[in-house]
Amino acid sequence: MWLKTGPTPPRSPSVPGLPDPANSASQKEAVTTQAANDAVEKVLVTESRKRKRGEYFNYDDEIRAKIARYAIDNGVAKASRHFSADLAHNVSKTTVRSMRDQYVKVKKHVVTQRHWHDLHVAHRLY
C-alpha cells in the first residue's frame, strides 16, 4: 500500500536540549513529546526570522540642543528621565550622552573658529 496510515514515527529534535520522542516509554508520551518539540521549534524559527529592532525617533536640532544643555547642567540620567516624560517615549541615557557629546564637540569647534577669526581681525586692525 502506498499510503501509510497510523502514527508517524517520532523524529529526533533539531533543536539541542529538547527530549527525543524515541526514548519515550509509551506511544502517547512519544506523540506528546513530538508535538511539544514541534511547537518549540516553530516558535524559535519564527522569532529568529521576525526579530524587530526598536523604534527610532528623529529629533530636530532644537530638541537635541535642549537635551544636551539639560544633560550638561543636570547630568545624563536626570536628562533621560526628564525628556522621557516630556516627549512621552523613552530617551535612553546612551542617546542623551551622544547628544551631549556632539553638542560639546560642535560648541568647541565654533569657539575655536571664533577665536581664530577674532585673532585675524585683531591682527588686521593693528
N, C-alpha and C positions, 0 to 999 in steps of 0.2 A: 504494500500500500504506500503511495507516495505522500500522503498527508498523515502526519503523526498526530495522534490525539493523546490527551492526558497531560500530566505535569511535565513541564520542561526541566531538563537537568540544570542544577544550580551552576552559576558561573562564579569564578573567583573574582573578588572585588578588584577594581582597577585603582582604587584609592588605598594607599597604605594605611594600616591601622584598623580597617573595617574587618568584622568577623567573616570567615569563609563559610558559606552555607553548606559546603560539602562536609564540614565537620559537625553538622547538627545531629542531634540524637533522633529526631523524627522528621518525617516529610513535612509536617505542618510547621515545625520550627525552621526548616530549611526555606520554605516558601516565605515565611515571615521575615527571616533574615535577609533573603534576596530582595524582598520588597523594600525593606528599610535601607539596604545598601543602594538600591536604585534611586531612592528618594534623596539620599545624602549626595550621591554622585551628581544628580541633576541640579541640586542646589549649588554645589561647588562649581560646576561648569557654568551655570547661568550667572552666578555672582562674579566670577572672574572675567567674563566677557562683557558684562554690563557695569563695570566699575565706573562710577561717575565722580568727576572732580567737583570740588566745592564751587559755590557761586563766586563770581568775581564782580567787584564793584569798581566803577570808574569814578574817580574823584577829580573835580576840577581844581585848577591851580589855587583858587582862593581857599577852598576847604583844606587842601594839602598844607598850605601855609598856616592856617589856623591850628590844625592838628600839630604841626611841627612846633609852632611857637608855644602852644599849651604844653607840649612834651618838654620843651626846654625849661619852661618855668616851673612845671609841677611834677615832672617825671613821666616815664613811658607808661607805667602801669595805670597811673591815675588818668592819663590822657586816653588810654584804651577804654577804660570804664566810662569816662565822661562822654566820649564821642560814640561809643556803642549805644549809650542811652539816647543821645541826641539824634543820631542817624537811624535808630531803630533796627540796626543789624550789627553783628559782631565786627568790631575793628580790632584785629589782633595786635598784640604787643609787637610782633615782628613787623607788621605793616607800619605802625606808629614809629618804630625805631628807624625803619628805612626812610620814611618821610622826613623825620628829624635830621638824619644824617645827610640826606640830599639837600635839605634846606640850608644846613650849616655849610655844606660844600659850595652851594651857589652863592650864599652871602659872602663867604670868604673870597670867592673869585671876584665878585662885584667890588668888594672893598679893595682888593689888590689892584684891580683895574682903575678904580677911582684914585687910589694913591699914586699910581704911575702917571695918570692924567694930570693930577694936581702938581706933581713934581715937574712935569713937562711944561705946564702953563707957567709955573713959578719961574722956571729957568728962562723962559722966553721973556718974562717981564723984567728980569734983572740983567 
